[in-house]
Each structure stands twice: as C-alpha cells, then as structure tokens.
C-alpha cells in the first residue's frame, strides 16, 4: 500500500509499505477520504517524532475483521477515530473523556494519510461509527472536526439568542459559524485578517464579518446592543486572545478552541476579569465517541452542509500540494485527500 510519510510541512514522501496485519479484536480499514486538519501543520508538536504518517479525519470501509469482532463486516462504511477514551476512568465518568489517559495513548497504524489503517482492539471496540447510506465518504470525514466543534460549543454553552463571535474563519471557524446558527444564536460575527476567509464566513451565514479586533466591542454594541455572550477563538494568537476579553460581555464565556505556541502568555487583571466581570474562560480538546455520533447526525440531517465546504480533492500522491494550500490559508477552505483514488 502507499503511505505519505511526514518529515516536515514541506517534506512529504510517498512510500510503499505492506498492509498492516490485524490480530484478534482488530480491523483493517480501507481509507476513502482523509481531511487535512490545521493541527497537522503544527511542526513544533511533532518535530521530535518524525517521520510520521498523519491523518485523523478519516472515513472508509471495513476491509478485514479479526476474530472476536462483533457487529462489523467487510464492506461496512465507517468513520473511525484515532484517539478513543476508556469510558471507565473517573475523567470519562465525569464527561471529561478527552483528558482520559487511555485516549492519549491510542492511535491508528499507521495514519489516515495511507491507503489502509489497522484499528487496534480498543479503537475497533469504541472508535468505529457507521456511515448512513446517504452520506458520502468525504462528508463523513468531517465527523472528527465537527465532533470537536460540537464538544467545544457544549463546553462554551452556546444557546438560543446568544451573540457569538468566531475569531478565525478557516474551516474550524466556519463549522462553528454554522453550528452556532443551528444552536439558535441570535447573531454570529466572524473575525479574520484574511479577506477570503471573511468571504467564506459571509457565504456560510455570519451576520457580520470584520477584520478589526480593536473595534469589535463598539461594533457589537452598535449593531447588536451588547458585547458577545460567547467568543470562540480558533486561533491561539495571544493578541487575539487578549482582545477577546474586551469584546466579551460581563458574565460571558471565552472558548479557547486552538492552542498557541508553547510558552505564549497574556497579561490579565484577575480581579477585574474574573471577580468584577465574572468572565468564564474554558478550553476544549478533541472529541469523544458520543460527539462523533452527534456530528454524523448533524451531517446526515443537513444541519451542517459540509459538502459545500470542500474546495479541493486530491490523490495521496498530491498531498504536498494539499499541505501547501492549507499553509497558504487563502485558496482552500477544506482539502480532502483520497488515498485510494487515482
């Protein structure tokens, strides 16, 4: 089979490897669609681990199943997830599955930017979701990123009549825009410094798009009569994070949806922000199995029109072009790699 080995954002190497062998309780999945995630470009996060086969936003079909696997058969159309929680520990029992120690140790073999992946036993048991017949593989590959958005908005408490600001309108931001609307937000404002991304924000339903974080508090007051109930940052830029505190209403919530660089800090007046203004700051990471199932339901019900968000479909051998597009950030919204297509 072919795999795309990652050495750096500008150095992918297409290699031939044997298909992984599966054991008891495991399955082999033929990958039909694998999305490029912004987190795939975080070189600082994996610099010491290369070479790697990345890719975690995947959909495909069961190719083989090992002995002892129930409920799965060759040909089944599935979404599979690389990280799965144990669902038994104290974190999982409290709904904090994404800090489960087991979740941080599970993974694909080798990764979604390959033609086949082996699903370890725990992933096979807890990390496989069926794809309804009316959902395509490329649409289903959005389950993981949308699941992360579902979890994030639940953590932030997005609800009917909220004024929501999305800072950063790449693909994660656009998913947040659409889901905020689906969750009943009264108004959604998109913020980005790139004009093309603001056009996408307008295409997918923001009530206002702006590139100016400095004037955001005044814009919110003049157009919606209040500051933001919820601000969702899909960027970890410290300046954007800091300016969000000026644009959130008293009693509002700021969701840190994306990490910054290691060591990034911001100065905060603890007494003013947390005691006088009662601002909540929360964060989110990854998605649980239940988040993925909810994401598939949202896609299936057309509440999140993910097909319209795909700007590029590339073969595995073209993956470097895909990463270049995502790095550039202006010509692509979502790039899907199709490892088994020519």
C-alpha positions in Angstrom: 0.0 0.0 0.0 1.0 3.7 -0.3 1.5 6.0 2.6 2.5 9.6 2.9 5.4 10.0 5.4 5.6 13.4 7.0 9.1 14.8 7.7 8.0 18.5 7.8 5.3 20.6 6.4 7.3 20.9 3.2 8.6 17.4 3.1 6.2 14.5 2.4 7.5 11.3 0.9 5.2 8.7 -0.8 6.3 5.3 0.3 5.3 1.7 -0.2 4.6 -0.5 2.8 2.9 -3.8 3.4 -0.7 -3.6 4.5 -0.9 -3.9 8.3 -1.7 -7.3 9.7 -4.6 -7.5 12.1 -5.0 -9.5 15.2 -7.8 -10.6 17.5 -10.3 -7.9 18.1 -8.9 -5.6 15.4 -10.0 -4.5 12.0 -8.4 -3.2 8.8 -10.0 -0.1 7.2 -9.6 1.0 3.6 -9.4 4.8 3.6 -11.6 6.7 1.1 -11.4 10.2 2.5 -8.9 11.9 4.9 -9.2 15.6 5.7 -6.2 17.8 6.2 -6.5 19.4 9.7 -4.9 22.7 10.7 -3.3 20.8 13.6 -1.5 18.6 11.1 0.6 21.6 10.4 1.9 22.2 13.9 5.5 21.3 13.3 6.5 22.2 16.9 4.2 19.5 18.2 5.8 16.6 16.2 9.3 17.8 15.3 10.9 15.2 17.5 8.7 12.4 16.4 9.2 12.4 12.6 8.8 10.6 10.3 5.1 10.0 10.9 2.0 9.1 8.9 -0.5 11.8 9.9 -4.2 12.0 9.1 -7.0 11.6 11.6 -10.2 12.9 9.9 -11.0 9.7 8.1 -13.8 7.7 6.6 -13.6 4.4 4.7 -14.8 0.8 4.6 -14.0 -2.2 6.6 -11.6 -4.4 4.7 -11.0 -7.2 7.2 -12.0 -8.1 10.7 -10.2 -10.1 13.3 -11.6 -12.9 15.4 -13.8 -11.8 18.2 -15.0 -8.7 16.4 -18.8 -8.4 16.6 -21.0 -6.0 14.6 -18.5 -5.2 11.9 -18.2 -6.9 8.5 -16.1 -6.3 5.4 -17.7 -3.6 3.2 -19.2 -1.7 6.1 -18.9 2.1 5.6 -17.4 3.7 8.7 -15.9 6.7 10.4 -13.0 5.7 12.6 -11.3 7.7 15.3 -7.6 7.6 16.1 -7.9 8.6 19.8 -10.5 6.8 22.0 -11.1 7.1 25.8 -11.6 4.1 28.1 -15.1 5.3 29.1 -14.4 3.8 32.6 -12.0 6.1 34.4 -13.0 9.0 36.7 -12.4 11.5 33.9 -14.7 9.6 31.5 -17.4 9.2 34.1 -17.4 12.9 34.6 -17.7 13.7 30.9 -14.1 14.7 30.5 -13.2 11.9 28.1 -10.6 13.9 26.3 -8.3 14.0 29.3 -8.5 10.3 29.7 -5.0 8.8 29.9 -6.1 6.0 27.6 -7.2 8.4 24.9 -3.8 9.9 24.7 -2.1 6.5 24.1 -4.4 5.1 21.3 -3.8 5.7 17.6 -4.1 4.3 14.1 -1.5 2.1 12.4 -0.1 3.9 10.5 -2.3 7.0 10.0 -5.0 8.4 7.8 -2.8 9.5 5.0 -2.4 6.0 3.8 -4.5 3.5 1.9 -5.2 1.2 4.8 -5.1 1.6 8.6 -5.1 -1.1 11.3 -7.5 -0.3 14.1 -6.2 -1.6 17.5 -8.7 -3.6 19.6 -9.8 -0.6 21.8 -10.3 1.6 18.7 -12.2 -1.2 17.0 -14.5 -1.5 20.0 -15.1 2.1 20.8 -14.0 4.2 17.9 -16.0 3.0 14.9 -19.2 4.6 13.7 -21.4 3.6 10.8 -22.0 6.0 8.0 -25.6 6.3 6.8 -26.0 5.4 3.1 -27.0 9.0 2.1 -23.7 10.4 3.5 -20.6 10.2 1.2 -17.2 9.3 2.5 -15.9 12.8 2.0 -18.8 14.2 4.0 -18.3 11.6 6.7 -14.6 12.6 7.1 -15.9 15.8 8.7 -17.2 13.8 11.7 -14.0 14.3 13.7 -13.5 18.0 13.2 -17.3 18.7 13.6 -17.3 16.5 16.7 -14.6 18.7 18.2 -16.8 21.7 17.4 -19.8 20.0 19.0 -17.8 19.4 22.1 -16.5 23.0 22.2 -19.9 24.6 21.8 -21.2 22.4 24.6 -18.4 23.5 26.8 -18.9 27.1 26.0 -22.7 26.8 26.4 -23.8 28.2 23.1 -27.6 28.5 23.1 -30.6 30.3 21.7 -30.4 34.1 21.5 -26.7 34.3 22.2 -24.5 36.8 20.3 -21.5 34.7 19.3 -18.1 35.8 17.9 -15.9 33.4 16.0 -12.3 34.6 15.8 -10.6 32.9 12.9 -12.8 31.7 10.0 -10.9 28.9 8.5 -12.6 25.5 8.4 -12.9 25.2 12.2 -14.4 28.7 12.4 -16.8 28.0 9.6 -18.0 24.9 11.3 -18.5 27.0 14.5 -20.5 29.6 12.5 -22.9 27.0 11.1 -23.3 25.1 14.4 -23.9 28.4 16.3 -26.7 29.2 13.9 -28.1 25.6 14.3 -27.9 26.1 18.1 -30.1 29.2 17.8 -27.6 32.0 18.2 -29.3 35.4 17.6 -26.2 36.8 15.8 -22.9 35.4 14.7 -19.9 37.6 13.9 -16.8 36.3 12.1 -13.4 37.9 12.6 -10.4 37.2 10.4 -7.5 39.2 8.9 -7.7 37.3 5.6 -10.3 38.7 3.1 -11.0 35.3 1.5 -11.8 33.8 4.9 -14.2 36.6 5.6 -15.9 35.9 2.3 -16.4 32.3 3.4 -17.8 33.5 6.7 -20.4 35.5 4.8 -21.1 32.6 2.5 -21.9 30.3 5.5 -24.1 32.7 7.3 -22.4 35.2 9.6 -24.4 38.3 10.4 -21.3 40.5 10.3 -17.7 40.0 9.2 -14.8 42.1 10.3 -11.0 42.1 10.2 -10.7 44.6 13.1 -10.5 43.1 16.6 -9.8 46.6 18.1 -13.2 48.0 17.0 -15.1 44.7 17.8 -16.6 45.9 21.1 -18.0 49.1 19.5 -19.3 47.1 16.5 -21.1 44.6 18.8 -22.7 47.4 20.9 -23.8 49.4 17.8 -25.2 46.5 15.8 -26.5 44.1 18.5 -26.9 46.3 21.6 -24.4 44.2 23.6 -21.0 42.6 23.7 -20.6 38.9 22.9 -22.1 36.3 25.1 -19.7 33.7 23.7 -16.3 34.3 21.9 -14.7 31.2 20.3 -11.1 31.5 19.3 -10.0 29.1 16.6 -6.6 30.8 16.7 -4.1 30.7 19.6 -2.7 34.1 18.7 -2.0 35.9 22.1 -3.1 39.3 20.8 -6.4 37.9 19.6 -7.0 36.1 22.9 -6.2 39.3 24.9 -8.5 41.5 22.8 -11.3 39.0 23.3 -11.6 40.0 26.9 -12.6 43.5 25.8 -15.3 42.2 23.5 -17.0 39.7 25.8 -19.9 40.8 27.9 -19.9 40.6 31.7 -20.9 37.0 32.6 -19.8 35.8 29.1 -17.6 33.0 28.1 -14.4 32.7 26.0 -13.6 29.4 24.5 -10.0 28.6 23.6 -10.5 26.2 20.7 -6.9 26.2 19.4 -3.6 26.1 21.1 -0.9 28.8 20.9 2.8 28.3 20.6 4.5 26.8 23.7 5.3 29.5 26.2 2.7 32.0 25.0 1.3 34.2 27.8 -1.1 37.1 28.1 -1.5 39.7 31.0 -4.8 39.6 32.7 -6.3 41.7 35.5 -7.6 38.8 37.6 -9.8 40.9 39.9 -11.4 42.8 37.1 -12.0 40.0 34.6 -12.9 37.1 36.9 -14.4 38.7 40.0 -15.9 42.0 38.8 -16.9 40.9 35.3 -17.5 37.2 36.0 -16.0 36.1 32.7 -15.6 32.4 32.2 -12.6 31.1 30.2 -12.7 27.4 29.1 -10.9 25.2 26.5 -11.6 22.1 24.6 -9.6 19.3 23.0 -10.6 16.6 20.6 -13.9 14.8 20.6 -15.5 11.8 22.4 -17.3 8.9 20.7 -20.6 10.5 21.5 -19.5 13.8 20.0 -18.6 12.0 16.7 -22.1 10.3 16.6 -23.8 13.7 17.1 -21.6 15.1 14.3 -22.7 12.4 11.9 -26.3 13.0 12.8 -25.9 16.8 12.1 -24.3 16.0 8.7 -27.0 13.5 7.9 -29.7 15.9 8.7 -28.0 18.6 6.6 -27.8 21.0 9.5 -24.1 21.4 8.7 -23.6 21.5 4.9 -20.1 20.1 4.9 -20.0 19.1 1.2 -20.2 22.8 0.3 -17.1 23.5 2.4 -14.8 21.2 0.4 -12.6 23.3 -2.0 -10.1 20.6 -3.1 -10.0 16.9 -3.5 -6.5 15.4 -4.0 -4.9 12.0 -4.5 -2.5 10.7 -1.9 0.4 11.4 -4.2 -0.7 15.1 -4.3 -0.6 15.5 -0.5 2.2 18.0 -0.6 0.1 20.3 -2.8 -2.7 19.9 -0.2 -0.5 20.9 2.7 0.8 23.9 0.7 -2.8 25.0 0.2 -3.6 24.7 3.8 -0.4 26.5 4.9 -1.3 29.4 2.5 -4.7 29.7 4.0 -6.3 31.8 1.3 -7.3 29.5 -1.6 -8.6 26.5 0.3 -11.3 26.0 2.9 -11.2 22.2 3.2 -8.8 19.9 1.5 -9.7 16.2 1.3 -7.1 13.5 0.4 -8.5 10.4 -1.3 -5.8 7.7 -0.7 -7.4 5.1 -2.9 -8.3 7.3 -5.8 -6.0 8.0 -8.8 
